[in-house]
Amino acid sequence: MAEVLCQLGMKSSPSVRSLLTDALKADRANHSAWYNLGLCYMSEGGKSDVEAFECFQAADRLEESAPIEPFR
């Protein structure tokens, strides 16, 4: 859901950030949620650039160890 809202141009929307934060509470290893949260912070600029960088780092580390197919 958050990815769709980001694609619609709502990258810095508080509701998008809230959805991504909820997704990360449910699964801290969700590299896609970390990446999209980074995009949200990046679109805000300023001090949020540091948070964006940290989110992108987390996404990169997690993506390297993520399985190609999700576990079922």
C-alpha positions as a Markdown table, in Angstrom:
| # | Residue | x | y | z |
|---|---|---|---|---|
| 1 | Met | 0.0 | 0.0 | 0.0 |
| 2 | Ala | 2.7 | 2.5 | 1.0 |
| 3 | Glu | 4.6 | 1.7 | -2.3 |
| 4 | Val | 1.5 | 2.5 | -4.3 |
| 5 | Leu | 1.1 | 5.8 | -2.5 |
| 6 | Cys | 4.8 | 6.7 | -3.0 |
| 7 | Gln | 4.4 | 6.0 | -6.7 |
| 8 | Leu | 1.4 | 8.3 | -6.8 |
| 9 | Gly | 3.6 | 11.1 | -5.6 |
| 10 | Met | 2.8 | 11.0 | -1.9 |
| 11 | Lys | 6.3 | 10.2 | -0.8 |
| 12 | Ser | 6.4 | 12.6 | 2.1 |
| 13 | Ser | 2.9 | 12.0 | 3.2 |
| 14 | Pro | 2.5 | 11.3 | 7.0 |
| 15 | Ser | 0.2 | 8.4 | 6.2 |
| 16 | Val | 2.8 | 6.8 | 3.9 |
| 17 | Arg | 5.4 | 7.1 | 6.6 |
| 18 | Ser | 3.0 | 5.7 | 9.2 |
| 19 | Leu | 2.2 | 2.7 | 6.9 |
| 20 | Leu | 5.9 | 2.0 | 6.4 |
| 21 | Thr | 6.7 | 2.3 | 10.1 |
| 22 | Asp | 3.9 | -0.2 | 10.8 |
| 23 | Ala | 5.3 | -2.5 | 8.2 |
| 24 | Leu | 8.7 | -2.3 | 9.9 |
| 25 | Lys | 7.2 | -3.0 | 13.3 |
| 26 | Ala | 5.8 | -6.2 | 11.9 |
| 27 | Asp | 9.0 | -7.2 | 10.0 |
| 28 | Arg | 12.2 | -5.3 | 10.7 |
| 29 | Ala | 13.9 | -7.3 | 7.9 |
| 30 | Asn | 11.6 | -5.8 | 5.2 |
| 31 | His | 14.2 | -4.3 | 2.9 |
| 32 | Ser | 11.5 | -2.8 | 0.6 |
| 33 | Ala | 9.9 | -0.9 | 3.5 |
| 34 | Trp | 13.3 | 0.4 | 4.6 |
| 35 | Tyr | 14.0 | 1.6 | 1.1 |
| 36 | Asn | 10.6 | 3.3 | 0.7 |
| 37 | Leu | 10.9 | 4.9 | 4.1 |
| 38 | Gly | 14.2 | 6.3 | 2.9 |
| 39 | Leu | 12.5 | 7.8 | -0.1 |
| 40 | Cys | 10.0 | 9.5 | 2.2 |
| 41 | Tyr | 12.7 | 11.0 | 4.3 |
| 42 | Met | 14.7 | 12.0 | 1.2 |
| 43 | Ser | 11.7 | 13.9 | -0.3 |
| 44 | Glu | 11.6 | 16.0 | 2.9 |
| 45 | Gly | 15.2 | 17.1 | 2.6 |
| 46 | Gly | 17.1 | 18.9 | 5.3 |
| 47 | Lys | 17.7 | 16.9 | 8.5 |
| 48 | Ser | 15.7 | 14.1 | 7.1 |
| 49 | Asp | 18.6 | 13.3 | 4.7 |
| 50 | Val | 20.4 | 11.6 | 7.5 |
| 51 | Glu | 17.4 | 9.4 | 8.3 |
| 52 | Ala | 17.1 | 8.7 | 4.6 |
| 53 | Phe | 20.7 | 7.6 | 4.4 |
| 54 | Glu | 20.3 | 5.3 | 7.4 |
| 55 | Cys | 17.1 | 3.7 | 5.9 |
| 56 | Phe | 18.9 | 3.1 | 2.6 |
| 57 | Gln | 21.8 | 1.5 | 4.4 |
| 58 | Ala | 19.5 | -0.8 | 6.2 |
| 59 | Ala | 17.7 | -1.7 | 3.0 |
| 60 | Asp | 20.9 | -2.5 | 1.2 |
| 61 | Arg | 22.2 | -4.7 | 4.0 |
| 62 | Leu | 18.9 | -6.6 | 4.3 |
| 63 | Glu | 18.4 | -7.0 | 0.5 |
| 64 | Glu | 21.8 | -8.7 | 0.3 |
| 65 | Ser | 20.7 | -11.4 | 2.7 |
| 66 | Ala | 17.0 | -11.6 | 1.5 |
| 67 | Pro | 15.9 | -14.8 | -0.2 |
| 68 | Ile | 15.0 | -14.6 | -3.8 |
| 69 | Glu | 11.5 | -16.1 | -3.0 |
| 70 | Pro | 9.7 | -15.3 | 0.2 |
| 71 | Phe | 9.5 | -18.2 | 2.8 |
| 72 | Arg | 6.2 | -19.9 | 2.9 |
